[in-house]
C-alpha cells in the first residue's frame, strides 16, 4: 500500500501545527530544560550517591531528548507561530548543551546522505555517517564513533553552510551556542565543584546519543532507500522515545509525524521484508546486544567485540 494513504495530520489547535499530541514532547522538553537548574540547586544539598544517580538520569535524558523530542521537532516543528519554534529551539539548546539550529543543519545532511559510504575523495554527504571514518567501505569501530563523535562537530563548517543559505539561522545558532556556554560558565563561577561533577555526565549523555545513532544504521543498506535505517519495535523504547525505533520507516519517509510511525510500518511491512530491512530486538543504544548482530567484515566479530579487542 502506498504511503500516500497516510492521512495528513490536521488540527484545530491555534497553538500546535500538526496535532495536540505534540504537547507531550513539548512538556517533556520543558522538563528536561528545568532539570539542569534543579541539579545545580540540589548539588550542595544532596548526598553524593544521590547526585550520581541524578547525573546518570541527566545523561540518559540527553540521548532521550536528542533522539526523540529534538529530532521530531526538526522534521515537524511543533508550533504554528514561528517565534514559539525559535524559542523552543533556544530552550532545547540550553537543555542539551548544543545548538538545535546547527543540529538541524547537520541532520538535514544526514537525510541527504543517509549514512552513505565515502566517495572517491573519502568524503560523505552525511557528516554523521558511520562509514565516514571507517576503512575499506566498512563502518567505523563503534567505540571511536561513540566517544569521539562529540569532538568531530565543526561549528565553523556548519555556520558557513547555514550562512550561505539562511543567514539568520546561522547567527541564531551562534546565539544558542553562546547561551548554553554562558549558562555553563555561570554555573562554574557560582560553584566550580558542580561543573566538575556535571561535565562528565554531559559528555556521557552525548556519547549515549552517538551510540543510539550508530546502531540505527549499523547493518542497514545505504544503497536501498527503504532499508537506509535499522528499526526496533521494542514497545517501551518507542513509547518513551517517541517512536524513534521506527528508524528505517523514518528514513524512507522523513516527514511522516512521529505519531504515525506504527501506521507507516504496517503499510510498508511487506516491502521492507522484501528489501531485507534490518530489525533488532533491543533499543538502539543497546544494539550491540542484538543476538543477530552482523560482524564487521575483516574483524570476524561483532562491532562491540571488535572494539573491545582494538
N, C-alpha and C positions, 0 to 999 in steps of 0.2 A: 504494500500500500504506500502511496506517495506521502511524503511528509507534508505536502501541501494540504492534506486533510486535517492537519492540526489547527484547531481554532485559534484565531488571533485574539490575544487577551485584550479585553476592553473593560474599563471600569468607570463608574460614575463619580469616583473619588476626585475631588478637586486638589488633593494633595499628592496621591500616588499616580505614577504614569501608566502602570500596567495592571496592578492588582493590589488590593488591600493586604494581601498576604505578605507583601514586601515590608509591612510594618514589623514582621518578625525579625528579619535580618537587620533592619534599621535599629530596632531596640537592642538587639544583640551587639551591634557595633557600638552603640552608646554605652552599653555596659562594659565593653572592652576598653573604651576610652576612659571611663571612670575608674577602672581597676588600677591603673597606674598611680594616680594620686592616692588611692586607697592604700596601695603597697607602701608608698612613701610615708603616709601618716602612721601606718601600723609598725613600720620598721623599728623605731625606738621603744615601742610599747609592747612588743610581742616576742616570745621566746624564739630563739634561732631555729629550732626544729620546725616550728610552725611556719616561719618565714620561708624556709627551704621548700616546704610543701606549696606555699602560695606562689613562690618563684617558679616552681615547676608548672603550676597551673597557668601562670603567665606565659611561659614558653609554649605550652600547648595552645594557648589562646591565639598566639601569633600565627601559627600554621592554620588553625581553625578559621581565623578571620581572613587571612590572605587567600586561602583556597575556597572559602565559602562566601562570606559577606562581601569582601573586597572584589573578588573575582566576578561574582554575579553582578555587582554594581557596574563593572566595566562594560559588560555586554548589554545590560538593560538598566540604565540609570534609574534610580528608584522614584525620583520626584518629577512632577510636571514642570515645576518652576526651576529654571537653571541656577539661580543663586543658591537654592537649597542643595542642589547637587554639588556645587562648588564647596559649600560649607561642609557637606558630608565628606567630600574628598579631603578637605583640610583636617577634619576630625580623625579620619582613618590614618592619615599621615602621622599625626602626633601619637595616636594609639599604637601604631606598628613600627614607628621609627624609620620610615622611608616615605618617599613621595608617591602618593597614589597616582598623581598625574604622570610621573615618569614610569611608574609600573604599567599604566595604561598603554603608554607608547611601546614599552618592551613587550607587553603581552600582545599587542597588535602584530608585532613582528613574529611572535610565537605562532600566531594563527596564519601568518603568511607563509612560514616555512614548515610548520607542523613537525618540529623536531627532525629537520632534514639532515642529510649527510653532507659533509663538506664538498664543495665543488673543486675544480682543478686547481684553484688558488688556495684551497684549505679554508674557505670561508663558508659559513652557513647563513641563510636568511634569518633563521631563528636563533637569536642570541642565547636562548635558554636550551638549545638542543643538547640532548645527552650525547650526541655524536661530535659536537663542536671541538671538544678537547680529547676525543678518542683517537685511536690509531687504526690504520688499515680499514677504515669504514666501519669500525666497531664502536659500541657505546663506551663512554668513559668509565673508568673504575668508579663505583658508587661512592666510595669514601672521599675521593677528591672532589667529586661533583657536589656532595653534600656539605663538606666542610670548607671548601674553597669558593663555592658559588657566591657567597655574600660579598667576597672581596673582588669578584670579577666584574661587578657592575661598573660601568663607565659613565658617571654623570655628565661629563663633558660631551661625550658622543650622543647621549640621549638628548641633552639640551640642544646641541647643534641640529639634530634631526627634527626636533619639535620646532625650533626657531624658524627653520626653512619653510615649514608648512603652517604652523599655528603659533605665532609668536607669543600670544597671550598665555597659552598653556605652558610654554617654555618658562616664562617668568613666574607663572603661578606655581609651577613645580619647584622653582628655586625658593619661593616664599614658603612652601611646605617644608622643604629641607631646613631652611633657617629656623622655622617654627619648632620642629622637633629637636634640632640641635640646641636651640635656645632653652627648650624645656629640660633637656638632659643637663645642660650647663648649670641651669638654675638649681636643679636638684643636687648636683655635685657641689655647688657653692654652699647650699644650705646644710648639706650633710654628706661629706665625701665618703663616709663609710657606706652609705646607702648605694651610691653609684658604683662602688667597688663590688657590692653584693649584687646589684641589678644587672650590670653589663653582661656577665656570663649567661644569665638566663635570657637576656635579649638576643644574644648571639645564638644560643641553643635553639630558640624559637624559630629563627630564620633557617637554621640547619634542618630542623624538622620540616619546614616548608619545602626545602630543596629535596629532602628525602621523599616527600609526597610527590613532588614533580618528577623525580627520577622514575619512580615505579608507575607513574601514569603513562609512561612511554616506553619503558623497557619491555621488549618483546612485541611491541607494536610494529606495524609495517608502514614506514614513512612514504612508501610508493603507492599505497592504496587509500584513497580518501576515507572510505568507510571504516578503515582499520588503522587510522592515524593515532588513535589513543588506546589505552588499556582501561577496561571497565572493571568495577567491582560492585556487586549488588548487595553488599553487606548492609543489612537493614538499619542497624543502629548508626553506622557511619554515615549513611545517606540521610538519615533523619537529622543527625546533629550537624553534618557538614553541608546541608542544603543541596543534597543530591549531587555532590561533587564526584561521587563514584561513577556516575554515568559519563565517563570521560570520552570514550570512543564516540558516543552519541553526540556529545558536546562539540567535538572537533568536526564532526560531519555536518552539524547544523548549529553553529556558534550562537546564533541569535535566538534560539528557542529558549524560553524562560525556564528558570530552574524548577518551577512547579510543574512543568510539562515533560520533564525528562523521562519519567517512567512511561508515559504515554508514547513518547517518541520511540523509546526502546521497543515497546510492544509492536509498533508499526513496522520497524525495520529489522526485527529479530531474525527473520529468515535470510535477509540479505547479509546481515552480519555473520551469521553462521556459515553461509556460503563463502564469504570473504576471509574466514578464519580469524575474526576479531578475537583478540586475546582477552580473557576474563579471569581475574584472580579472586581468590576467596577472601583474604583479609583486606582491611582498609589499605589504601595506597601506601601510607608511610610504613606499613609493616609488610610490604610486598615481598621482601626477602624471605618471609615465612611461607609463601605460597608453595604447596607441595609439587607443583608442576613448573617451577621457575626454570626457564631455559638457561643453559650455561652460556657464558660469554665465549665466543669462538677463540680458540687458541689458549684458553685457560683450563679447559676441561672441568670447569666447576661453575657453580652459580656465582653471580656477581658479589654476593656478600662473602662467600668463601674465598673468592679471588682477592677481594680487598683485604681480607684478614691475613692472607699469605704474602701480601705485597710489602 
